[in-house]
């Protein structure tokens, strides 16, 4: 490959706004397809968090374009979260397709904001867009980014809005606001009388989307406008090749899995899920070392994917590739499995006091009731998993020992079994309170007694049989190991405390929160855990 040249160019969007991009291009040869990333954090950040640098991709025979999104970096206009990504993305694709020595075909890549904006651009059906590789995305932004099953994602929303607001204030020359926001980003967990109304809320309202996300109802044109899910039909008509990338401990995993479920029946869509949190994509996650196979090879796989979609080469890759967090290897599957086996929850009434009491069995046990209490003075919090800091596999044995956490555990397995796919719990609950929350965590207990979270979910609930979606997982459960499901009424400060009086949790004050008591009905047809078991282990590893 010839030397790589770098230059900066400005294009003009349809409304006259200038958008600035850096371009890496082989000096000779070609023509070459274009790989495009549209950045909310500045084109100088570019690919640095999770991917190889742009020149690496250019050396594989691509023109690489890293563009500042509207209102970011050197681009003009105002940054209004996701509002302009469809039109600006479509305009940029048309412009990039016309770059000198381009084949006229464009692929997009990037994660988080840079992943979701690919799908929004695809929703405009730009003819030159032939392939997209969205990683760790929102699909329905209200349901799987701003909220989780009706619960406001308190800590994540405040943290991300503070980061975006700080950059907007900096670009506006508001040094005092930037300093305040920077300090807030380094501060303690959400607190105050009303945690969803942080001390720097005035600045969040001025420079970010935070207040709008907190206060906009779950139905309406705003969420449709910024959510890829609302543009499924147009994406389907465009028919781009799709490579979706996720992490078992990524906060955006529900959106990534939902996108695959929606797109895979109608498009050439592939899915890769590693053992990672949002970033970095490495072997060390939480308190575990997943071994050398967990070190990201997403760059190489993206090149193989784009070579197939944009250069006509062969890519014999599995449709679904999942990292097995028990055997520390990759598994190849033909689809993303759904639950096949139901486990029943049972106990003697002491499952919150003694972690040996609650049972998780494939055969329904006797009818019983377990009591769960939320004391607002000492609410249960996250421990690793998708909601904790740090995220990932963090031993939650001490968290499970709390008296406000119910635990239900299997007996040791006599032979290894693979758990791979989506997970859910259905909990039969009774309470005098009109509203409360449920947090459910599935964990693997290894031979040393460490309790490693595998999958979890959180939902706003009311009396009845309530389903708690718990994302998904892939893990071999070895002989002698056990599974556990843990249930609590809070996951603070990942989510605000439900006051128990019917007031929406983001609006409630800490002092308003009531001691909440919920009874969990156990036994046949009552509280159950649905798991995707596999009797035979799928193949591990695959060629690029």
Secondary structure, DSSP 4 states (H G I P E B T S, - for coil): --PEEEEEEEEE-TTS-EEEEEEEEESSS--EEEEEEEESS-TTTTTTTTS--HHHHHHTTEEEEEEEPTTSTT--S---TTTSHHHHHHHHHHHHHTSTTEEEEEEEEEETHHHHHHHHHHTTT-TTEEEEEEES--SSHIIIIIEETTEE-HHHHHHHHHHHHHHHHHHTT-HHHHHHHHHHHTS-SS-SSSTTS-TTHHHHHHHSSHHHHHHS-SSSHHHHHH-GGGGHHHHHHHT-EEEEEEETT-TTHHHHHHHHHHHTTTS-EEEEEES--SS--SSEETTEE--GGGS--HHHHHHHHHHHHHH-------SEEEEETTTTEEEEESS-----EEEEEE-SS-TTT-TTT-EEESS----EEEEEEE-GGG-----SBTTSSS-B----HHHHTSTT-EEEEPPPPSS-EEEEEEEEEEEEEE-SSS-EEEEEEEEEE-TT--EEEEEEEEEEE-SEEEEEEEEEEEEEE-TT-EEEEEEES--TTTSPPP-SSSS-GGG--GGGPPPEEEEEEESTTSSEEEE-EESSPPPB----
